[in-house]
């Protein structure tokens, strides 16, 4: 009986510790400011896929001429992806379609982008979109910027 109780207490403590670490990581990412919720789909095919598959929820943070993207459900302290401002090209903007509405946050706007030769989509709120496009357009002189 005491062994079962000890195991149950240990499981509860480990779950609480795991949740605490998730919260602490998110707090550390947001500590320096300039963060926004941003879902991402990488390496898209040429034809659009409104099935809602492939979206990964995350947090993006501005860092000079880069955007660092972190998965929300991860313990990794480093960003999963890093996008350089000079390599981002916004191709199109659209509202979520079909099952994407269920996979994304309720007020999301989807941006079809190119990062070098990689096709990707970013989904963010209207407010985050305004900040993102302003950040792209505020590139230093001499950098090309293409914002659809």
Secondary structure, DSSP 4 states (H G I P E B T S, - for coil): -HHHHHHHHHHHHHHHHHHHHHHHHHHHHHTTS-EEE-EEEES--SS--TT-TT-B-EEEEEETTEEEEEESS---SS-SEEEEGGGEEEEEEEE--TTHHHHS-TT-EEEEEEETTEEEEEEE-HHHHHHHHHHHHTPPTT---B--
